[in-house]
Amino acid sequence: MAPGKHWSRVLLLFCFFHLALTCVALSVGPTAVEFNDCLTTFVRYSDDNVSHFAIWHLRLPRALVASLIGGSLAVSGVIMQGLTRNPLAGPTMMGLSPGASLVMLIGLIGLPNLSMNTSILLSFLGAFGGYLTVCFVAYATPGGFTPTKLALAGSVVSAVVTGFTHVTTVLFSLHDEMLYWTVGGIANVSWVQVWQILPFSLCGLVLALLISTGLTSLSIGKEASIGIGNRVTQIRILGSLAVLLLTSSVVAVAGPVAFVGLMIPHIAKGLVGARYTQLILLSMVLGASLTLLSDMISRILTAGEEVPLGLMTTLVGAPFLVYLVLARPITLEARP
Amino acid sequence: MLNKAPVRICALAFSDELLALGIKPIAAAARNGSFPDYLTKQLQEATPINQLLEIAEPDFESLIDCRPDLILAADITGQTYDRLSMIAPTIVMSSDGEHNRQRMLDLGRLLDRYTQAETYLKEYDQILRQARVDLLSKIGNGRVAFFRIWGKQFYIHGHSRGGILLYDELGLTPPSLIETHERGYGLSAESILQLDADVVFVATESNRGAEQSWRTLLTHPVWQRVPAVKSGNVFVLSEQHHWLRQGFQAKQLMLEEILSALAPSCKSLDELRRLRNAWMDN
């Protein structure tokens, strides 16, 4: 079966898979829950019933936050890889996560009682700054922009920004604060965090779908894109805005969750091809499933205690990156 | 054996015990230039010796500047011991909570304060016995938790840190989660649902990340279901270092806080305060 031919079936299949995964996530955990409890929670919720409480107030918001994080990061990765025609582009390499972490840390120094909304704003500004810097460095180098230069610029800027974060940490003795922000975890989320992430994810996703046709053209090559009448600069600006919306709220709530944005677009591309409307929708579902699965494993791996989500995605993602490099030769040079 | 009685002691560990024996070290272990919060006043004339991320690798240059004639240390590597020994005679002792009585007597013997150490322990044990009776009559088998917050982590101590005084010395009942995790247990939001503590002492690291976690927990619906929260028996500690150390000054302060919270009008609290004032005067 050629990739892309039956994409709606593939999408539907993974939607069902994600739904099944969510049902499992609602039943797994230290509080004993029977299958019947999962149903009665939604029709006859009782606050006195501990199983109902665990499902409604703890497991459901957590499953939703995990899904939103995974979906947002995966779509963000698809857009970045499409905009830059760089298969290694992702929130970390493009300077978004390091920039967000640095600015949030500085915010924490200046504003001791930092609210979550301010954190998201700071994360947005930091991610924006990091992203702009990477683009500027890549474009400003002699000889013009190439995906290789972008990869190098991303690595260098991320290293420098991370260096500044470490210097700030040491100068202001903020090791414990850094522990708070850098260990990607969603162990203590409630409905509050769902409502904090949801609007940003929805706006980012709608924006991504609006520019998806343009992204398909752009991924073929800038010249081809201009030839068929797309406005390249407009797509790049809107795409960047979508990436910022999708990434900043996630980093503010969960810290850096690595590899989802890098890994999922490649898997999705293998299943439905390189048409961006399909790619974005499938990546969203796959990203949500991967993160939900990682979170579930992190909850049950060590009886009762938890491994941070960011660590789990890294454990899965790092071998995938090695596979990507070894099994599928990546061309970073600009296509003619 | 030491050739002469030391007068310039550098305490890379056990400054609590030294001060309890009436000995002021000329230098003591610090983190980012700060001594443990409950000892700050008593150590105001001492030189802080920073330890790299608390892994017992001291700032050797500051240490040499102090010209110590004895260095006390705990849990150091052989390499660090060799380097410290080049500066001054170095004595390494275990810092575990189980042997703190023996450690106090050993330090007393080493520094010619054995009688003081014996008297100190005798008086402490007497207060402890009385406090145990007072607390059991007030809360019986009610479960007591020592709940710590650092970073995004929530943790209850079992038979470690402050838990040694709570459960091993005072005989209070720990939360049932501790039955399967003896030293302590990292809590997720869902396992807080299983926290069956009737009394909770909360210690938040004094940094903004931990404070943010505490604020988040206060608004989380799961916190409202903990029995201690429902009955209003949550006690937030303003300082926490004495709940993490095994020195006897730390234990006295802990004991005073526990008694003030759970049995404020008991006899042992008055007696403890009287004794603490007497020890401080000495």
HADDOCK unambig.tbl for C-alpha pairs under 7 A between the chains (distance, minus, plus):
assign (segid A and resid 30 and name CA) (segid B and resid 190 and name CA) 6.94 0.50 0.50
assign (segid A and resid 30 and name CA) (segid B and resid 191 and name CA) 6.47 0.50 0.50
assign (segid A and resid 54 and name CA) (segid B and resid 190 and name CA) 6.86 0.50 0.50
assign (segid A and resid 58 and name CA) (segid B and resid 190 and name CA) 6.57 0.50 0.50
assign (segid A and resid 112 and name CA) (segid B and resid 208 and name CA) 6.46 0.50 0.50
assign (segid A and resid 176 and name CA) (segid B and resid 151 and name CA) 5.91 0.50 0.50
assign (segid A and resid 176 and name CA) (segid B and resid 207 and name CA) 6.76 0.50 0.50
assign (segid A and resid 176 and name CA) (segid B and resid 209 and name CA) 6.65 0.50 0.50
assign (segid A and resid 177 and name CA) (segid B and resid 151 and name CA) 6.48 0.50 0.50
assign (segid A and resid 177 and name CA) (segid B and resid 207 and name CA) 6.59 0.50 0.50
assign (segid A and resid 177 and name CA) (segid B and resid 208 and name CA) 6.17 0.50 0.50
assign (segid A and resid 177 and name CA) (segid B and resid 209 and name CA) 4.51 0.50 0.50
assign (segid A and resid 179 and name CA) (segid B and resid 151 and name CA) 5.43 0.50 0.50
assign (segid A and resid 180 and name CA) (segid B and resid 151 and name CA) 4.20 0.50 0.50
assign (segid A and resid 180 and name CA) (segid B and resid 152 and name CA) 5.34 0.50 0.50
assign (segid A and resid 180 and name CA) (segid B and resid 209 and name CA) 5.29 0.50 0.50
assign (segid A and resid 187 and name CA) (segid B and resid 188 and name CA) 5.74 0.50 0.50
assign (segid A and resid 187 and name CA) (segid B and resid 189 and name CA) 6.36 0.50 0.50
assign (segid A and resid 188 and name CA) (segid B and resid 188 and name CA) 6.52 0.50 0.50
assign (segid A and resid 188 and name CA) (segid B and resid 189 and name CA) 5.14 0.50 0.50
assign (segid A and resid 190 and name CA) (segid B and resid 220 and name CA) 6.86 0.50 0.50
assign (segid A and resid 304 and name CA) (segid B and resid 191 and name CA) 6.91 0.50 0.50
assign (segid A and resid 305 and name CA) (segid B and resid 186 and name CA) 5.65 0.50 0.50
assign (segid A and resid 305 and name CA) (segid B and resid 187 and name CA) 6.38 0.50 0.50
assign (segid A and resid 305 and name CA) (segid B and resid 188 and name CA) 6.76 0.50 0.50
